[in-house]
Amino acid sequence: MYLSRFLSLHALWVTVSSVMQHYPSVWGHYDVCKTQIYTEEGKVWDYMACQPEARDMIKYVKVTLDPPDITCGDPPETFCAMGNPYMCNNECDASTQELAHPPELMFDLEGRHPSTFWQSTTWKDYPKPLHVNITLSWNKTIELTDNIVITFESGRPDQMILEKSLDYGRTWQPYQYYATDCLDAFHMDPKSVRDLSQHTVLEIICTEEYSTGYMTNSKIIHFEIKDRFAFFAGPRLHNMASLYGQLDTTKKLRDFFTITDLRIRLLRPATGEIYVDEQHLARYFYAISDIRVYGRCKCNLHATGCKEENKRLLCECEHNTTGPDCGKCKKNYQGRPWSPGSYLPIPKGTANICIPSISSIGNPPKFDRIWPNISSLEVSKPNQANVCDNELLHCQNGGTCINNVRCQCPPAYTGILCEKLKCERDPGGCGQNSAQGAMSHGALVLLTALLGATGLCIC
């Protein structure tokens, strides 16, 4: 008898624990779109904000060079060796595979010896500037998750600008300036990311840290994403909840790490000296062996997957959303304005799913206006779409789905899917006691029901 009661209590506790995942104090991870939980009506879907995994975005990039004929080898030309700038018997020839340096070699598999790299023509037209624009395009909105890293096979340039676009290359804005002398090149005082703070993290700086010319160990240029994350998440990025909270509430910060295109503007090659040696202009050129860009598809927290289709990345939208970035509600799911998912409350976030609109629940679809009070419907009509169910549109916060047409909400909640706290309507808003009270009520109702089902009581 005691064993059976113990087993019943154990099963009860497991069930209550599963259901209580719904409440903020014990929510799961934000990066899972939905999970099944148990309620008194059985298994239901519990929605949450979600986002795709970060990946190597270079696999999906399209590269464009300006001017188009800036790559060396057509016609063939000689250039000076990297390690010895006065040994000028190397050849670049586009018609010979072993001697060609096309743009795709910036993105091929590294680790081979000798390394492969793209290379520009030499500075044979000096003193005319040797300017090159390298544009990386994804035809998709990307959220950066790690440092941008550019590895030069030649010396790092004396002057360079990294730019970003948020509108597929129609307009551009600087990300960071690089120079051996920031004041001379760009009329800016030199800074590093370490000079920034939470309040100045969006400042566009010029750094001299990565422009030291001909040095064998000086090949890499960084744009420091993680160092900027660290202002909010801590030095080792252990407090990502703080970063996500900032990204959710500060649009400018979120947009700062979001791109559709990157542009590398090479303005002056590495000279290693104050003056240019006009007798050996074959020393001066640009050569890049590797570019790394890590990020995730921007899906507005409405998808965990992002697929490549017809050479384009597309979000695999959930929450009844659609579009390349899950940026709108599906047809017949426009019962309230589309909204992005939210990281808040941490760590589960808020899904902000799209809900059915009037034309999908039985009224004439003449105007497709939004039904102001769907939850007032009492009976189901033939062939109408469900307002709630136990599969996709479950009542939240312990609400009960009545005939698939309305949610019967607990006293502390309201809304079509019981998704809102009633106290949000009060002038004082929702205090901690209100949220705790709502959570306690739901838990107590559920616990009482489950105890009754097992024949036990709280004594």
C-alpha positions as CSV (number, residue, x, y, z in Angstrom):
1,M,0.0,0.0,0.0
2,Y,2.7,2.4,1.0
3,L,4.8,1.4,-2.0
4,S,1.9,2.1,-4.4
5,R,1.3,5.5,-2.7
6,F,5.0,6.3,-3.0
7,L,4.9,5.4,-6.7
8,S,1.8,7.5,-7.2
9,L,3.4,10.5,-5.5
10,H,6.5,10.0,-7.6
11,A,4.5,10.0,-10.8
12,L,2.6,13.0,-9.6
13,W,5.8,15.0,-8.9
14,V,7.2,14.1,-12.4
15,T,4.0,15.3,-14.0
16,V,3.9,18.5,-12.0
17,S,7.5,19.2,-12.7
18,S,6.9,18.8,-16.5
19,V,3.9,21.2,-16.4
20,M,5.8,23.7,-14.3
21,Q,8.3,24.2,-17.1
22,H,5.6,26.5,-18.4
23,Y,6.4,29.1,-15.6
24,P,9.2,31.6,-15.8
25,S,11.2,30.3,-12.8
26,V,12.0,27.0,-14.4
27,W,11.6,27.6,-18.1
28,G,13.8,25.6,-20.5
29,H,16.0,26.9,-23.3
30,Y,14.9,29.6,-25.7
31,D,16.4,27.8,-28.7
32,V,13.9,25.1,-28.9
33,C,10.7,26.1,-30.7
34,K,8.3,23.9,-28.7
35,T,8.2,21.1,-26.3
36,Q,5.4,18.7,-25.2
37,I,4.2,19.2,-21.6
38,Y,1.5,17.4,-19.6
39,T,-1.7,19.1,-18.4
40,E,-4.9,17.8,-17.0
41,E,-6.1,17.4,-20.6
42,G,-3.0,15.4,-21.6
43,K,0.0,16.3,-23.7
44,V,0.0,19.7,-25.3
45,W,2.6,21.8,-27.1
46,D,4.3,24.5,-25.1
47,Y,5.7,27.2,-27.5
48,M,8.9,29.3,-26.9
49,A,11.1,31.6,-28.8
50,C,13.6,29.8,-31.1
51,Q,16.5,30.5,-33.4
52,P,18.7,28.4,-35.8
53,E,22.1,27.2,-34.8
54,A,25.2,29.3,-35.7
55,R,27.1,28.1,-38.7
56,D,30.0,28.9,-41.1
57,M,28.3,31.5,-43.3
58,I,31.1,31.5,-45.9
59,K,29.7,28.3,-47.3
60,Y,26.7,30.3,-48.7
61,V,28.4,33.5,-49.7
62,K,28.6,35.2,-53.1
63,V,31.7,37.3,-53.7
64,T,32.0,40.3,-56.0
65,L,35.2,42.3,-56.7
66,D,35.3,45.9,-57.8
67,P,37.0,46.7,-60.1
68,P,36.2,43.4,-61.8
69,D,39.6,43.0,-63.4
70,I,41.6,43.6,-60.2
71,T,42.6,40.0,-59.8
72,C,46.2,39.3,-60.9
73,G,47.1,37.0,-63.8
74,D,45.4,38.5,-66.9
75,P,47.8,39.4,-68.3
76,P,50.4,37.4,-66.4
77,E,52.7,39.5,-64.1
78,T,55.5,38.9,-61.7
79,F,55.5,39.9,-58.0
80,C,57.8,39.9,-55.1
81,A,57.9,37.1,-52.6
82,M,56.0,37.6,-49.3
83,G,59.0,36.8,-47.1
84,N,61.5,38.6,-49.2
85,P,60.1,41.8,-50.8
86,Y,63.2,42.1,-53.0
87,M,62.9,38.6,-54.5
88,C,60.6,39.5,-57.4
89,N,60.5,36.4,-59.6
90,N,57.1,34.9,-58.6
91,E,54.4,34.8,-61.3
92,C,50.6,35.1,-61.3
93,D,49.0,33.7,-64.4
94,A,45.2,33.2,-64.7
95,S,45.6,30.7,-67.5
96,T,47.7,28.2,-65.4
97,Q,46.0,26.6,-62.5
98,E,49.1,26.4,-60.3
99,L,49.8,30.1,-60.8
100,A,46.3,31.5,-60.7
101,H,44.9,33.3,-57.6
102,P,41.1,33.6,-58.3
103,P,38.7,35.0,-55.6
104,E,37.3,31.6,-54.6
105,L,40.6,30.8,-53.0
106,M,39.7,33.2,-50.2
107,F,37.0,30.6,-49.1
108,D,38.5,27.2,-49.9
109,L,39.6,24.7,-47.3
110,E,42.7,25.9,-45.4
111,G,45.5,23.9,-43.9
112,R,47.2,23.0,-47.2
113,H,50.8,23.8,-48.0
114,P,51.6,25.9,-49.8
115,S,48.5,27.9,-48.8
116,T,46.0,29.1,-51.5
117,F,45.0,32.7,-51.8
118,W,43.4,35.4,-53.9
119,Q,45.7,38.1,-55.1
120,S,45.3,41.5,-56.7
121,T,47.3,43.1,-59.4
122,T,50.4,44.9,-58.2
123,W,50.6,48.6,-57.6
124,K,52.1,49.3,-61.0
125,D,50.0,52.4,-61.5
126,Y,51.4,54.2,-58.4
127,P,50.8,57.0,-57.4
128,K,47.3,56.2,-58.5
129,P,45.6,54.5,-55.4
130,L,45.3,50.8,-55.4
131,H,41.6,50.5,-54.3
132,V,39.7,47.2,-54.1
133,N,36.2,46.5,-52.9
134,I,35.4,42.9,-51.9
135,T,31.7,42.4,-51.3
136,L,30.3,39.4,-49.5
137,S,26.5,38.8,-50.1
138,W,24.1,36.3,-48.7
139,N,20.8,37.4,-50.0
140,K,19.6,36.7,-46.5
141,T,19.6,38.6,-43.2
142,I,22.4,37.2,-40.9
143,E,23.0,37.6,-37.2
144,L,26.7,37.5,-36.4
145,T,27.8,35.2,-33.5
146,D,31.6,35.2,-33.7
147,N,34.5,37.4,-34.8
148,I,35.0,38.2,-38.4
149,V,38.5,37.1,-39.3
150,I,40.4,38.0,-42.5
151,T,43.8,36.4,-43.1
152,F,46.2,38.2,-45.5
153,E,48.8,36.3,-47.3
154,S,50.5,39.6,-48.0
155,G,51.2,42.1,-45.3
156,R,48.0,43.5,-43.7
157,P,46.9,46.7,-45.5
158,D,48.0,50.1,-44.3
159,Q,44.4,51.4,-44.7
160,M,41.2,49.4,-44.8
161,I,37.5,49.8,-43.9
162,L,35.1,47.1,-43.1
163,E,31.5,48.0,-44.0
164,K,28.1,46.4,-43.5
165,S,24.7,46.6,-45.2
166,L,21.3,45.8,-43.8
167,D,19.4,46.3,-47.1
168,Y,21.2,43.9,-49.5
169,G,23.9,46.4,-50.6
170,R,21.7,49.4,-51.4
171,T,23.3,51.4,-48.5
172,W,26.4,50.9,-46.5
173,Q,27.7,52.0,-43.1
174,P,31.2,51.5,-41.6
175,Y,31.8,48.7,-39.1
176,Q,35.5,49.5,-38.3
177,Y,38.4,51.5,-39.7
178,Y,42.0,50.0,-39.8
179,A,45.2,52.0,-40.4
180,T,48.8,52.2,-39.5
181,D,48.0,55.9,-38.7
182,C,44.3,56.5,-37.9
183,L,44.7,60.2,-37.5
184,D,46.5,60.7,-40.8
185,A,44.3,58.2,-42.8
186,F,40.8,58.8,-41.4
187,H,41.2,61.8,-39.0
188,M,40.2,59.6,-36.1
189,D,42.0,58.9,-32.8
190,P,43.2,55.3,-32.6
191,K,41.2,53.0,-30.3
192,S,40.7,49.3,-29.6
193,V,37.6,47.4,-28.5
194,R,39.1,47.4,-25.0
195,D,38.5,51.1,-24.8
196,L,34.8,50.7,-25.3
197,S,32.1,50.0,-22.7
198,Q,28.4,48.9,-22.5
199,H,27.4,52.5,-23.2
200,T,29.8,53.0,-26.2
201,V,29.8,49.5,-27.7
202,L,28.1,50.8,-30.9
203,E,30.9,53.4,-31.5
204,I,32.6,53.1,-34.8
205,I,36.4,53.1,-34.1
206,C,39.6,53.2,-36.0
207,T,42.2,50.7,-34.8
208,E,46.0,50.5,-35.4
209,E,46.1,47.1,-33.8
210,Y,46.0,45.1,-37.1
211,S,48.0,47.3,-39.5
212,T,51.6,46.6,-39.0
213,G,52.8,45.9,-42.6
214,Y,55.4,43.3,-43.5
215,M,55.7,41.0,-40.5
216,T,55.6,37.2,-40.8
217,N,53.2,36.8,-37.8
218,S,51.0,39.7,-38.8
219,K,48.5,38.3,-41.2
220,I,45.2,38.4,-39.4
221,I,42.6,41.1,-39.0
222,H,39.7,40.8,-36.6
223,F,36.4,42.5,-36.2
224,E,35.7,41.6,-32.6
225,I,32.1,40.4,-32.1
226,K,32.7,38.4,-28.9
227,D,34.6,41.2,-27.2
228,R,31.5,43.3,-27.7
229,F,29.2,40.5,-26.5
230,A,31.4,40.4,-23.3
231,F,30.4,43.8,-22.2
232,F,27.0,42.3,-21.4
233,A,27.7,38.5,-21.0
234,G,31.0,38.7,-19.0
235,P,34.6,38.0,-20.1
236,R,33.9,34.3,-20.8
237,L,30.3,34.9,-22.1
238,H,28.8,32.9,-19.2
239,N,25.9,35.3,-18.7
240,M,24.3,35.1,-22.1
241,A,20.9,35.8,-20.5
242,S,22.1,39.4,-19.9
243,L,23.2,39.8,-23.5
244,Y,19.9,38.3,-24.8
245,G,17.9,40.7,-22.6
246,Q,19.8,43.6,-24.1
247,L,19.4,42.4,-27.7
248,D,15.7,42.0,-27.0
249,T,15.1,45.5,-25.7
250,T,17.7,47.5,-27.7
251,K,17.0,47.5,-31.4
252,K,20.2,49.5,-32.3
253,L,22.3,46.8,-30.5
254,R,20.5,44.0,-32.3
255,D,20.9,45.7,-35.6
256,F,24.6,46.3,-35.0
257,F,25.2,42.6,-35.1
258,T,22.9,42.0,-38.1
259,I,23.9,42.1,-41.8
260,T,22.9,41.1,-45.2
261,D,26.2,42.0,-46.8
262,L,29.8,42.8,-45.8
263,R,32.3,44.9,-47.8
264,I,36.0,44.9,-47.4
265,R,37.5,48.2,-48.7
266,L,41.2,47.9,-49.3
267,L,42.6,51.4,-49.7
268,R,46.4,51.1,-49.4
269,P,48.5,48.0,-49.4
270,A,51.1,47.2,-46.8
271,T,54.3,49.2,-47.4
272,G,56.1,48.5,-44.2
273,E,57.7,51.9,-44.5
274,I,56.9,55.6,-44.5
275,Y,57.5,55.9,-48.2
276,V,56.7,53.8,-51.3
277,D,59.7,52.3,-53.1
278,E,58.9,53.3,-56.7
279,Q,61.7,51.1,-58.0
280,H,60.1,47.9,-56.7
281,L,56.3,48.4,-57.1
282,A,55.8,44.7,-57.6
283,R,56.2,44.5,-53.8
284,Y,52.8,46.1,-53.2
285,F,49.5,44.2,-53.7
286,Y,46.7,42.6,-51.7
287,A,46.5,38.8,-51.1
288,I,43.9,37.1,-48.9
289,S,44.0,33.4,-48.0
290,D,41.0,33.1,-45.7
291,I,37.8,34.9,-44.6
292,R,35.7,33.6,-41.7
293,V,32.2,34.8,-40.9
294,Y,30.1,32.8,-38.4
295,G,26.4,33.6,-37.7
296,R,22.9,32.4,-37.9
297,C,19.9,33.1,-40.2
298,K,17.8,35.8,-38.8
299,C,14.3,34.3,-38.4
300,N,12.9,36.7,-35.8
301,L,12.9,34.0,-33.2
302,H,10.3,32.0,-35.1
303,A,12.5,29.1,-36.5
304,T,15.1,26.6,-35.3
305,G,16.0,25.6,-38.9
306,C,17.4,27.4,-41.9
307,K,17.7,25.6,-45.2
308,E,19.4,26.3,-48.5
309,E,17.0,26.4,-51.4
310,N,17.8,27.5,-55.0
311,K,21.2,28.8,-53.7
312,R,19.4,30.9,-51.1
313,L,19.1,30.5,-47.3
314,L,15.5,30.4,-46.0
315,C,14.1,30.1,-42.5
316,E,12.0,27.0,-41.8
317,C,9.3,29.1,-40.1
318,E,7.2,27.9,-37.2
319,H,4.6,29.7,-35.0
320,N,2.3,30.1,-38.1
321,T,4.7,32.6,-39.6
322,T,6.1,32.8,-43.1
323,G,8.6,34.7,-45.3
324,P,12.4,34.5,-45.8
325,D,12.9,35.8,-42.2
326,C,9.5,34.6,-40.8
327,G,8.5,38.2,-40.9
328,K,4.8,37.9,-41.4
329,C,1.9,35.7,-40.3
330,K,0.6,33.0,-42.6
331,K,-2.7,33.5,-44.5
332,N,-5.6,32.9,-42.1
333,Y,-3.4,33.4,-39.1
334,Q,-3.6,37.2,-38.9
335,G,-5.8,37.4,-35.8
336,R,-3.4,39.9,-34.3
337,P,-0.4,41.8,-35.8
338,W,2.7,39.9,-36.5
339,S,5.4,40.3,-33.8
340,P,8.9,38.8,-33.5
341,G,9.6,36.3,-30.8
342,S,11.2,37.5,-27.7
343,Y,14.2,36.3,-25.6
344,L,12.3,37.5,-22.6
345,P,11.5,36.2,-20.1
346,I,14.9,34.4,-19.9
347,P,15.6,31.6,-20.6
348,K,12.5,30.4,-22.5
349,G,11.4,33.6,-24.1
350,T,8.0,34.3,-25.7
351,A,6.9,32.7,-29.0
352,N,4.4,35.4,-30.0
353,I,2.7,32.9,-32.3
354,C,0.3,34.1,-35.0
355,I,-3.3,33.2,-34.3
356,P,-6.3,32.6,-36.7
357,S,-8.1,35.5,-38.3
358,I,-11.8,35.9,-38.9
359,S,-11.8,34.5,-42.5
360,S,-10.4,31.2,-41.1
361,I,-13.1,30.7,-38.5
362,G,-16.3,30.6,-40.6
363,N,-17.3,34.2,-41.4
364,P,-17.4,35.4,-45.0
365,P,-13.8,36.2,-46.1
366,K,-14.8,39.4,-47.8
367,F,-12.6,41.8,-45.7
368,D,-10.5,39.4,-43.6
369,R,-10.6,41.8,-40.6
370,I,-9.4,40.8,-37.2
371,W,-12.1,39.3,-34.9
372,P,-12.0,41.4,-31.7
373,N,-13.2,38.8,-29.3
374,I,-12.7,35.3,-30.6
375,S,-12.7,33.9,-27.0
376,S,-16.4,34.8,-26.7
377,L,-17.5,32.0,-29.1
378,E,-19.2,29.2,-27.3
379,V,-19.7,26.5,-29.9
380,S,-17.8,25.1,-32.8
381,K,-19.0,25.6,-36.4
382,P,-18.6,23.0,-39.1
383,N,-15.3,23.2,-41.0
384,Q,-14.0,26.2,-39.1
385,A,-10.3,26.5,-38.0
386,N,-9.5,25.8,-34.4
387,V,-8.9,28.7,-32.0
388,C,-7.2,26.2,-29.6
389,D,-6.4,22.5,-29.6
390,N,-4.1,20.1,-27.9
391,E,-1.6,20.0,-30.8
392,L,-0.6,23.4,-32.2
393,L,-2.7,26.1,-30.6
394,H,-2.8,25.1,-27.0
395,C,-4.2,27.4,-24.2
396,Q,-1.4,28.8,-22.2
397,N,-0.8,29.2,-18.5
398,G,-3.0,26.3,-17.5
399,G,-6.0,27.4,-19.6
400,T,-8.6,24.9,-20.8
401,C,-9.6,24.5,-24.5
402,I,-13.4,24.5,-24.8
403,N,-14.7,22.8,-28.0
404,N,-11.6,24.1,-29.9
405,V,-13.2,27.6,-30.1
406,R,-12.1,29.3,-26.8
407,C,-9.8,29.1,-23.9
408,Q,-11.1,29.1,-20.4
409,C,-8.4,30.9,-18.6
410,P,-7.2,30.8,-14.9
411,P,-8.3,33.8,-12.8
412,A,-4.9,35.6,-13.2
413,Y,-4.8,35.3,-17.0
414,T,-6.6,36.7,-20.0
415,G,-6.3,36.8,-23.8
416,I,-7.3,34.5,-26.7
417,L,-4.9,31.9,-25.6
418,C,-4.6,32.9,-22.0
419,E,-1.2,34.4,-22.9
420,K,-1.5,37.7,-20.9
421,L,-1.5,38.5,-17.2
422,K,-4.6,40.4,-16.2
423,C,-2.5,42.6,-14.0
424,E,-0.8,44.0,-17.1
425,R,-4.0,46.1,-17.5
426,D,-3.7,47.6,-14.1
427,P,-2.1,51.1,-13.8
428,G,0.7,49.6,-11.5
429,G,1.5,46.8,-13.9
430,C,2.5,43.3,-12.8
431,G,4.7,43.1,-9.7
432,Q,6.6,40.1,-8.6
433,N,3.7,39.0,-6.3
434,S,1.3,39.0,-9.2
435,A,3.4,36.6,-11.3
436,Q,4.1,34.4,-8.3
437,G,0.4,34.3,-7.5
438,A,-0.5,33.3,-11.0
439,M,2.1,30.6,-11.0
440,S,1.1,29.3,-7.5
441,H,-2.6,29.2,-8.5
442,G,-1.9,27.2,-11.7
443,A,0.3,24.8,-9.8
444,L,-2.2,24.4,-7.0
445,V,-5.1,23.7,-9.3
446,L,-3.1,21.2,-11.2
447,L,-1.7,19.6,-8.0
448,T,-5.2,19.3,-6.5
449,A,-6.6,17.7,-9.7
450,L,-3.8,15.2,-9.9
451,L,-4.0,14.3,-6.3
452,G,-7.7,13.7,-6.8
453,A,-7.0,11.4,-9.7
454,T,-4.6,9.3,-7.6
455,G,-6.8,9.2,-4.5
456,L,-4.3,11.1,-2.4
457,C,-4.7,14.2,-0.4
458,I,-2.5,17.0,0.9
459,C,-2.6,16.5,4.7
